[in-house]
């Protein structure tokens, strides 16, 4: 009877889940998007992703040693950062920019804050933002099926006909959903990313309400702004950002209510940047901006303490 009431030190709720399991679950979920990238862009997908992953692992190892930490390059976090960085850049970008962006992702986006779990901003998007600020032409030059031109969002922003964009002929929405169009390496196929997202939801690694609210907000707001809402949600980095960056455990709010607020304003920012801003795509910058508001959301959106009553 005495054993029933025996209490040890916290934490009192334990789980078999580890950093490695979480990271490799996310990596597994990205396999459909990677296979689609390989199908669309060929061996270039393998080259860019391999360079990004290898650079991230080396950069993390060097930083950990310099900071006197035990290197954890095989826990999956550096590998995941490399994959996600590769997925948000054009497939035919110069490899030197891939290396620089990957280093920035790890050094400035992660290790500068103290390592995994302490970073404020999504590391892969920090690297992407750095490359875009430093080499804007390189990161906005897209190719598909041997042609160089504007993406679907770029053509829409410039008021060009979609038949001049990097998009396969046929039903526009179907081609965009499947991924037969130009864009960043791993973001073109909404279907592949959706499959990976469903896997993460089943494994309970992400909150399904975050991508739903983000994508739903973009759909509604772009429609109210006179745009084609279906084209907006199926093209660009919205699906990849909503399922993989906005749901990052470290850089998103702690509570369900906080995550819902985060997702709503993320959708608002993406819509405003795309329609009213200077860039045709705003997912990366919108997520980084909202990452900066996460501490504020965590401070004011807190659950009621167990057993507490209103004063």
N, C-alpha and C positions, 0 to 999 in steps of 0.2 A: 504493500500500500504506500509506503514511504517513497518508493521509486517513482510513483505517479507524479508527485509534486516536486521532484528534484529539478532544479533550474540551474543551467550553466550560464556563462557570460554570453553576451550578444556576439554575432547575430543569431537570433532564435529561428529564423527561417533559412534553411539551407537548400542548395540545389547542386546538381552535378554539372551544371552549365559552367563552362570556362571561356576565357577570351578566345582560345584556339577554336573551340566548337562554334562560337558565334561567327568568327571571322571566316572560317572555312565553309560554314553554311551559306554565307553571303557570296563567297567565291563560287561555290557550286551553283547558286542561283543565277550567276552571270554567264554560265556556259551557253544557254540558248542565244544570248546577245552576241557572244563571241563567235559562235558558229555562224550566225547570220552575217556578222562583220566579215568573216573569212569568205563566205559565199559571195558577198557583194564586192569586197575590195581585194580578195585574193591573199597572197602571201604577205602583202603589206600589213595586214592586220596582225599577223604573227610577229613580224619584225618590230613594229611600233610597240606592241604590248610587251614583248620580251625585253626590249631596251628599257622601257619605263619600269617594269617590275625589277629587273636587275639593278638599275640605278637606285631605286628606292631602297632596296635591301642593303646595298653597299653604303648608301648615305646614312641609313639608320644605324648600321653597325659602327661606322666611324664616329657618329655623334654620340652613341651610347658609350663607347670607349673614352671619348674626350670628356664626357660628363661623369665618368667613373661609375656608370651603370652597367649592369649585366646585359649584354646584347640579347634581344628577343626577336631577331629577324625572322624566325620561323613560326611565330605565333599567328601569322596570317595577316597582321595589320599592315605591314609594309607591302606585302604582296597585293592586298586589296587596294591600297592607295595607288600603287602603280597601275593596276588594271583600270581603276576609275579615272585616273589622269589620262591614260591612253584613250579611254572611251569618250573623253570630252574635247579631243583635239582632232583636226583633220587627218585623215589617214596618210596623206602624201606630204605632210609637213617635214621640213629638214630634221634629221635625227638629232642634230646638235641642240635644237630647241626642245626636243623630247627629253634629252638628258638634263638640260638646265631646268626645265619645268619640274621634272621629277625630284631634283635636288631641292628646289625651293619648296615643293610640297612637303618634304620630310623635315628639312632644316627650319624653315620659317613657319610652316603650317602646323608642325607637330612637336619637334624636339625643342624648339625655342621656348615652348610653354612648359616643358618638363617631361614630355613623352605622352604615351597613350593614356587617354582618360583625362588629360589636363588641357588639351587644346580647345580654344574657343571657336575657331573656324574650321570648316571642312578642309582637310589638308589638300586633297586633289583639286578643289576649286581655288585654293590659294595659289597653287602652281599654275593653274589655267589662267587666272586673272593676271598673274605676273607676266606670262608669255603674251597675253593679249595686250597688255599695256606696253610691253617692250617691242613686240614685233606684230603689230595689228594686221599688217597685210598677210603675213605668213599664216596666221591663225584664222583668217577669214577667206582663204583661198581654197575653194572646194572643187572636187572633181568626181565624176561618176561616168562609168562606161566610156572612158577615153575622152570625155569632154570636161572643160573647165567653165564654170559659170556660177550663177546665183542659186542658192537653195530655195526651197519653197517659201520660207519665211522672208528671205531676202527679196525674192521677186514680188511678193505681196507688199512688202514695205516700199518698194520702188515703183509700185503700180504697174509692173510688167505682167504680161500674159504668162500663165503657168506652163504653156507649151514651150516657153523659152527657158524654164527652170530645169534644174538637174532632177528630173522626175521621169520615170518610165511611162510610156504611153499607155493609155487605158483609163480605167476608172481612177480618178485622182485619189479618192479616199481609200480605196483598196490598196493601191500601190504605196501610199503613205503608211497605212497600217502594217503592211507586210515589210516595208523597209526598202523598196526599190527606188531609192532616191539618194541624192548627194547629201552630205552632212558630216558631222563628226563621227568618228570610228564606230562607237558602240551605241549611238542614240537613234539611229535611223529606223529601226524596227520596233514599233510600239508593241507588236505581238510578242516578240521575243522577250522584251522587258516585262510585259504583263505576265508571261509565264513564270519568269524569275520572281516577280513580286508575289504571285500566288503561292509559290513554294515558300517564300519567307513568311507569309501570313499563316500558312499551315503549320510551319515550324515555330510560330509565335515569336519571331525575331523582330517584327516591325508592327506598328499600330496601323491597321488598315484604314483607319479614318483619316490619317494624314494625307496619303495620296488621293483618296476620294475627295476630300475637302479642297485640296489644292487644284486638282484637275477640274473639279466641278466649278470652282470659283472662276478659273480662267475661261471655262466654257460660257458661263453666264455673262461675265463682264465683257468678253470680246464680242459676244452677240449684241449686247447693249451698246457697244461702241461701233456697231455697223460692220463688223468683220465676220468672216466665216469661222464660227466657233469650232466646228468639227475639224477643219484644217489646222486650226491653231493647236488643238490638243494632240493631234496625230503627228505633227511635225515638230522639229526642233528637239530640245533637250528636256521637255516637260515631263515625259514619262520617266526618263532616267533620273532626273533630279527629284521627282516626287517620291519614287519608290526607294532610291538608294542614298541620296544626299539629305533630303529633308527628314528622313527617318533615322538618321545617324544617332545612336544612343548618347554619344558624348556631346554633340553640338545642338541637340534639340531639347525642348523642355521636359521636365520630369513627369508632370502630371497629365492625365488625359485632357483636362480642360485647357491646360497650357499649350499642349500640342495642337489642339483644335484652333486656338487663337493664332498660333504660329503658322499653321497651314493656311488659314483664311487670308492673313495679311501677305503671306508668300504669294498666293494666287493673285492678290490685288497688285503687288509689285510687278510680277511677271507680266500681267496684262497691260499695266501702264507703260512699262519700259518697251514692250513690243509695239504697242499702238501709238503711243505719244512720244516715246524716247527716240534717241538717235540710233540705237541698235535694233536690228530686226529680232534679236533673241535676247531675253533678259533673265533666263533661269539661273545661271551661275551667279550673277551679281545680286539677284534677289535673295538667293539662299545665303550668301555671305552677309548681306545687310541684316537679314533676320537672325542669323547666328549671333550678331552683335546685340540683339535685343533679348536673347534667351536668358541671360542673368536677371534682367528686369522682369521678365515674365515669371521666372522661378521665384522671384522675391515676392511678387504680389498675388500670384495664383497658387495658393497653397491649400491642401485639403484640411478639413476640420479635424482637430485632434480627436482621437478616440475617446468617447465619453464626455467631450466638451459640450457646453450649452452656451447659447448666446447670452451676453450680459443683459 
